[in-house]
Amino acid sequence: MKCRQEFAGISGKTSGGQLLRVYRGQAKMAAPRSLAIWATLTIGLAFAALINPSRVLGALGADVTSVEADRAKMEASLRTTSKQLYTIHEMQAANNVVVREFVSPAGKVFGVAWQGASRPDMKQLLGGYFDQFTKAAQEQKARRVGRGPLVIQQPGFVVEMGGHSRSFSGRAYVPQMVPAGVKAEELR
C-alpha cells in the first residue's frame, strides 16, 4: 500500500483500530502488542528447550510425566506394564518402531530400549545425555575399523545399539538410577 504523504515517522490508527505507520512514503500496519508478546514467549520457550531438552522432552533421566511427550511426538499407542521394581511404558508407532521406557518407583526414567525398522529420535530419547552419546559415538567411530554394534560404557551412562537396514535395536540406561535388584539384561 503506497501512501501519498512523504513524511517519515507519521503514525495513526485505521478505522479498525490497528496502528498504521508511515515511513519513507510507505504505510505499514504494526503488529498488535499481544502478537509481539506471544512471539516473545514462543521464542523464549524454544530457547529453554534448546538449553535443557530433558525438561521439555521425554527423555532418559527425566520424570515419568515425560513419557507422554515421547508418545505424542512419536504419534504412538501406549501400553503400561508394572513389574515389581519398575514400570515399563511401551510405545508402538505406526512406522513399526517400539520404544520402551523403564521408570523407577521414584518416578524417573532410568532406561530406554527400542527396536524396529528405523532408529527412533535419539535426541528425544536421550535428552540431556544426547551430547555425551554423540561425542562418545564419534570417538568410537574414529578408532573402529569396519561395522558392528555400538557399545558405549561410561561411568554414568551406557548405550548399546546395532542392527541393519529395517532391523534396529538398542538400549540406554543410567547405572546409578537403576533400582536395586534390577539387572541390566532386563532392559530390553
C-alpha positions in Angstrom: 0.0 0.0 0.0 1.5 3.3 -1.1 0.9 6.5 0.8 0.9 9.9 -0.8 2.5 11.6 2.2 6.3 11.7 2.1 6.9 12.5 5.8 8.9 9.9 7.8 7.7 8.9 11.2 4.0 9.7 11.0 1.7 7.2 12.7 -2.1 6.9 13.2 -4.8 4.4 13.6 -7.0 2.8 10.9 -10.8 2.7 11.2 -10.4 -0.8 12.6 -8.2 0.5 15.4 -4.9 -1.0 14.1 -1.8 1.1 14.3 -0.6 2.5 10.9 2.9 3.8 10.5 4.2 5.8 7.6 7.9 5.6 6.8 9.5 6.9 3.7 6.3 7.1 1.8 5.0 3.6 2.6 2.3 2.8 5.1 2.7 -0.3 7.2 0.4 -2.0 9.7 2.0 -2.5 13.0 1.6 -5.9 14.7 -0.7 -5.9 17.7 1.0 -5.8 21.1 -0.4 -9.2 22.0 1.2 -10.8 18.9 4.5 -9.4 19.9 4.2 -10.8 23.4 3.1 -14.2 22.1 6.1 -14.3 19.7 8.5 -13.4 22.5 7.1 -16.1 24.8 7.3 -18.7 21.9 11.0 -17.8 21.2 11.7 -17.9 25.0 10.2 -21.4 25.3 12.1 -22.7 22.2 15.4 -21.3 23.7 14.6 -23.0 27.0 14.1 -26.3 25.2 17.5 -26.0 23.5 19.3 -25.2 26.7 17.7 -28.1 28.7 15.9 -30.6 26.5 15.3 -33.2 29.2 12.9 -30.8 30.9 10.8 -30.3 27.8 11.0 -33.6 26.0 10.5 -37.1 27.4 14.0 -38.5 28.0 16.4 -40.7 29.8 16.8 -39.3 33.4 13.5 -37.3 33.2 10.3 -37.7 35.2 7.6 -40.2 34.3 5.5 -37.2 33.0 7.9 -37.0 30.1 6.6 -40.4 28.8 3.5 -38.6 27.4 5.7 -36.2 25.5 7.5 -39.1 23.8 4.2 -40.8 23.0 2.8 -37.6 21.4 6.0 -36.9 19.4 6.1 -40.5 18.1 2.3 -40.5 17.5 2.3 -43.9 19.2 0.0 -46.0 21.2 1.0 -46.6 24.8 0.8 -49.7 26.9 2.0 -49.8 30.6 3.2 -52.9 32.4 4.0 -52.8 36.1 6.8 -55.0 37.4 7.8 -55.5 41.0 10.7 -52.9 40.9 9.8 -50.7 37.9 7.1 -49.9 35.3 7.5 -50.3 31.6 5.9 -47.7 29.3 5.8 -49.3 25.8 5.1 -47.1 22.8 4.2 -48.6 19.4 4.5 -46.1 16.5 2.9 -46.5 13.1 6.3 -46.9 11.5 6.8 -50.2 13.4 9.2 -48.8 15.9 8.7 -49.9 19.5 10.2 -47.8 22.4 10.1 -49.0 26.0 10.8 -46.5 28.8 11.7 -48.0 32.2 10.5 -45.9 35.1 11.7 -46.4 38.7 9.3 -46.3 41.8 10.8 -42.7 42.3 9.2 -41.7 39.0 12.4 -41.3 37.0 13.1 -42.8 33.5 16.3 -44.9 34.2 16.4 -46.8 30.9 15.1 -46.8 27.4 15.1 -49.6 24.8 14.0 -49.7 21.2 13.6 -51.9 18.2 12.1 -51.6 14.8 12.5 -50.8 11.1 14.3 -47.5 11.8 16.0 -45.8 14.8 13.9 -43.6 17.0 14.8 -39.9 17.5 17.9 -40.4 19.7 17.8 -36.8 20.9 14.3 -37.2 22.1 15.1 -40.5 23.9 18.4 -39.5 25.4 17.6 -35.9 26.3 20.4 -34.4 28.4 22.6 -37.4 27.6 22.5 -36.9 23.9 25.6 -34.7 23.6 27.6 -37.3 25.7 26.3 -40.0 23.4 27.2 -38.1 20.2 30.7 -37.4 21.4 31.4 -40.9 22.6 30.0 -42.4 19.3 32.2 -40.1 17.2 35.3 -41.1 19.2 34.5 -44.8 18.8 33.8 -44.4 15.1 37.2 -42.8 14.6 39.0 -45.7 16.3 37.0 -48.5 14.8 37.5 -50.4 11.6 34.5 -52.0 9.9 31.0 -52.3 11.1 29.4 -53.7 14.2 27.3 -52.7 17.2 28.0 -49.5 19.1 28.7 -50.0 22.7 29.3 -47.0 25.0 30.1 -47.7 28.6 30.9 -44.7 30.7 30.6 -44.3 34.4 27.2 -42.5 34.3 25.8 -43.7 31.0 25.5 -46.9 28.9 24.3 -47.3 25.3 24.3 -50.5 23.3 22.9 -50.4 19.8 23.1 -52.2 16.5 21.3 -53.6 13.6 21.0 -53.3 9.9 18.5 -51.9 7.3 14.9 -52.3 8.6 16.0 -54.1 11.8 17.5 -51.8 14.5 17.6 -52.3 18.3 19.3 -50.8 21.3 19.1 -49.7 24.8 20.4 -46.9 27.0 20.4 -46.6 30.8 21.9 -44.7 33.7 23.5 -47.3 36.0 23.2 -45.2 39.1 19.4 -44.8 38.5 18.6 -48.5 38.0 16.7 -49.7 41.1 18.5 -52.2 43.3 17.7 -55.8 42.3 17.1 -54.9 38.6 19.7 -56.4 36.1 20.7 -54.5 33.0 19.7 -57.6 30.9 16.1 -56.9 31.8 16.1 -53.6 29.9 15.1 -54.9 26.5 
